[in-house]
Amino acid sequence: MDQQAQRNTEEPNTEAPFSPGDQGDLSLESRFEGSLSWQAENLTAALLDPIEEAITHYPVSKRSAALPLLHLWQNYFGFIDESGIEWIARRLDLNSIAILELVTFYPWFRQKAPGKTIIRVCRTLSCAMAGSYEVHEKFCKSTGINPCLEGHHGMPTSPDKKFSVEFVECLGSCGSAPVCLVNQDLAERVSLEDAEAIIKKYS
Amino acid sequence: MSSLIEHTHPRERRIVFENAGKPDYTPDIETYLAHGGYVEAKKAFTMAPEAIISEVKASNLRGRGGAAFPTGVKWGFIRRDDEKPHYLCVNGDESEPGTFKDRYILHRDPHQLLEGMIITCYALNIHLAYIYVRCEYTHAKAIMEKAIQEARDRGFLGKNIFGAGFDLDIYFHEGAGAYICGEETSLLESLEGKRPYPRIKPPYFPAVLGLYMSPTIVNNVETICHVKHILRLGSAQYASMGTPGDGGTRVLCVSGDVIKPGPYELAVGSVTLGELIYDICGGLRPGRSLKAVIPGGSSSKVLRANEIFKIKAKADDGTVIDKEVPLLDMVMDAASVAAAGSMIGSGGVIVMDDSRDMLWALNNLNQFYAHESCGQCTPCREGVLWMSKLSTRMIGEGAQASDASMLHNIADNIAGRTVCAFGEAASWPTQSFIDKFPEEFGPRA
């Protein structure tokens, strides 16, 4: 009990994970590679303003803002690192586990950087009957992705980091199967030729 | 997004899709107002809230999300005058495989949904409402939030809306890729920012202990849109479009092996399955014959072509008689599909022709449920994984003669043993596929 209380009242760690002098030759890209704590040190108004706005949408309980904040965070950084989980938890007066358990539950959230273009191929029945397995295979082959090598809450990503390709469950467009989401846009009745063209367009 | 909705079949009766299906219709408020928008919301504020609830009850509107529960009865569970705050959560999670109707409303006609919500909130004394939409509908947030802002600027939302002394705020809330959040109590947990494990009923009926433990109505997007049209047409005319106890129109989403898949808004009970497949959807591909139909989203039990159902029907003189109904003569309303041993569910009709391998199709669905089980209840969390592994083994290497009966047995031990209906949803495909197509689940060469 005492321990629990202590943990809850623990002062936020104000010490930066690394000061500018410690970073050595860490480029932005190499920081993406590991789980170095850094996202929460790079907040700007472009992220903070929508976060504060989102919290006002939940006048009864700000815990309800957990999902919107995670979406905003992931849209801004590309993924959610440990510092993000801690920052969001602190902002909503929660323990970190209350945010981490959402990140690990929901398939949409990821803890590692994805490729530049994210392709989500619908795997479920109507799309599968229309050939989505073949489309998925085509995407993986032409980008050099091994679909079996799925990272821990990351996405299968091409060696050149240009693409991430994953199977997702029903995208709710069964009438125009097979479909996939290419970043934010829905591609419908995707043939193998269309898949090739998508890869070309985003390469 | 697909133009499937822009094609209207002559047998359709478009109400909810009337505007969304017009090629030149835009989602902004000016267009909506030019098409008679917010007339019914204004009218609602001249009515007594109880009168609106009575109208919805008399309309025989049933929920379009899957359970087909009478909407007016659900609303009746809310006590307008109790001291607690009430909430409305519109369920736009639309994740049931085979279902793709709400996406058109959310993307193409957002104000229709808002108007339905305003009427609902006024009727049930609700001042805070959320629209929960799956994040895979990537553009829905921007479209809906723009619509909310437009309505706010016109005084249709916010403080003292329509000058009627009624306050209402509506916010958009994005899911994050979990099928389970379409289950109403899971949706509420998700909206509260928690891991979305469904709540057990009783005691957690949303109308009693819903969002923030307050009385809450959770209705599907399409259901809420119908409310506007009940006020527009009057409950008697609305109800008369459907069958007794199941009024109005509903959208059936047809996908799979038909020439013209798409969403079709039809008067409830106005078509049979055969008419839907062969007249409206243009039939199957040349040279193919019908093998199976999943009538109401992937969770509904599969029906086999040429099946004949023995159902109890009322004869003209009022006596109950036994009647034989072939599959293609099955009327597409909640009661008729239930009488055939399945359910109309969310209206997602998946058609399979004779080129389809039923074991392969079942394995695809088992993988879906294995991925989507939330993991709260042991029979489901473990069982759906076993089912998925077993059906995968049956397709590939290592299959054993006893696999089909083991698979069925696992399904039998999930259904009825879980907090929410996901257990049944995950079991019914396996049970029905094996029961209806036993010859495809034997040992393979």
HADDOCK unambig.tbl for C-alpha pairs under 7 A between the chains (distance, minus, plus):
assign (segid A and resid 57 and name CA) (segid B and resid 171 and name CA) 6.47 0.50 0.50
assign (segid A and resid 63 and name CA) (segid B and resid 192 and name CA) 6.32 0.50 0.50
assign (segid A and resid 63 and name CA) (segid B and resid 193 and name CA) 5.27 0.50 0.50
assign (segid A and resid 64 and name CA) (segid B and resid 191 and name CA) 5.59 0.50 0.50
assign (segid A and resid 64 and name CA) (segid B and resid 192 and name CA) 4.33 0.50 0.50
assign (segid A and resid 64 and name CA) (segid B and resid 193 and name CA) 4.19 0.50 0.50
assign (segid A and resid 65 and name CA) (segid B and resid 193 and name CA) 6.47 0.50 0.50
assign (segid A and resid 66 and name CA) (segid B and resid 193 and name CA) 5.23 0.50 0.50
assign (segid A and resid 67 and name CA) (segid B and resid 193 and name CA) 6.38 0.50 0.50
assign (segid A and resid 68 and name CA) (segid B and resid 174 and name CA) 6.81 0.50 0.50
assign (segid A and resid 101 and name CA) (segid B and resid 195 and name CA) 6.75 0.50 0.50
assign (segid A and resid 102 and name CA) (segid B and resid 195 and name CA) 5.82 0.50 0.50
assign (segid A and resid 106 and name CA) (segid B and resid 176 and name CA) 5.61 0.50 0.50
assign (segid A and resid 106 and name CA) (segid B and resid 177 and name CA) 5.97 0.50 0.50
assign (segid A and resid 106 and name CA) (segid B and resid 178 and name CA) 5.89 0.50 0.50
assign (segid A and resid 107 and name CA) (segid B and resid 176 and name CA) 6.74 0.50 0.50
assign (segid A and resid 107 and name CA) (segid B and resid 177 and name CA) 5.48 0.50 0.50
assign (segid A and resid 107 and name CA) (segid B and resid 178 and name CA) 6.69 0.50 0.50
assign (segid A and resid 108 and name CA) (segid B and resid 176 and name CA) 5.12 0.50 0.50
assign (segid A and resid 108 and name CA) (segid B and resid 177 and name CA) 5.26 0.50 0.50
assign (segid A and resid 124 and name CA) (segid B and resid 97 and name CA) 6.83 0.50 0.50
assign (segid A and resid 124 and name CA) (segid B and resid 364 and name CA) 6.53 0.50 0.50
assign (segid A and resid 124 and name CA) (segid B and resid 365 and name CA) 6.95 0.50 0.50
assign (segid A and resid 124 and name CA) (segid B and resid 368 and name CA) 6.73 0.50 0.50
assign (segid A and resid 125 and name CA) (segid B and resid 361 and name CA) 6.74 0.50 0.50
assign (segid A and resid 125 and name CA) (segid B and resid 364 and name CA) 6.14 0.50 0.50
assign (segid A and resid 125 and name CA) (segid B and resid 365 and name CA) 6.61 0.50 0.50
assign (segid A and resid 126 and name CA) (segid B and resid 98 and name CA) 6.80 0.50 0.50
assign (segid A and resid 126 and name CA) (segid B and resid 255 and name CA) 6.36 0.50 0.50
assign (segid A and resid 126 and name CA) (segid B and resid 256 and name CA) 5.29 0.50 0.50
assign (segid A and resid 129 and name CA) (segid B and resid 256 and name CA) 6.89 0.50 0.50
assign (segid A and resid 169 and name CA) (segid B and resid 368 and name CA) 6.57 0.50 0.50
assign (segid A and resid 170 and name CA) (segid B and resid 95 and name CA) 6.40 0.50 0.50
assign (segid A and resid 170 and name CA) (segid B and resid 97 and name CA) 5.50 0.50 0.50
assign (segid A and resid 171 and name CA) (segid B and resid 136 and name CA) 6.49 0.50 0.50
assign (segid A and resid 172 and name CA) (segid B and resid 94 and name CA) 6.81 0.50 0.50
assign (segid A and resid 172 and name CA) (segid B and resid 95 and name CA) 6.28 0.50 0.50
assign (segid A and resid 172 and name CA) (segid B and resid 97 and name CA) 6.87 0.50 0.50
assign (segid A and resid 172 and name CA) (segid B and resid 99 and name CA) 5.97 0.50 0.50
assign (segid A and resid 172 and name CA) (segid B and resid 100 and name CA) 4.87 0.50 0.50
assign (segid A and resid 173 and name CA) (segid B and resid 100 and name CA) 5.37 0.50 0.50
assign (segid A and resid 174 and name CA) (segid B and resid 98 and name CA) 5.63 0.50 0.50
assign (segid A and resid 174 and name CA) (segid B and resid 99 and name CA) 6.95 0.50 0.50
assign (segid A and resid 174 and name CA) (segid B and resid 100 and name CA) 6.58 0.50 0.50
assign (segid A and resid 174 and name CA) (segid B and resid 255 and name CA) 5.67 0.50 0.50
assign (segid A and resid 175 and name CA) (segid B and resid 254 and name CA) 6.48 0.50 0.50
assign (segid A and resid 175 and name CA) (segid B and resid 255 and name CA) 4.81 0.50 0.50
assign (segid A and resid 175 and name CA) (segid B and resid 261 and name CA) 5.08 0.50 0.50
assign (segid A and resid 175 and name CA) (segid B and resid 262 and name CA) 4.86 0.50 0.50
assign (segid A and resid 184 and name CA) (segid B and resid 138 and name CA) 5.71 0.50 0.50
assign (segid A and resid 186 and name CA) (segid B and resid 1 and name CA) 6.73 0.50 0.50
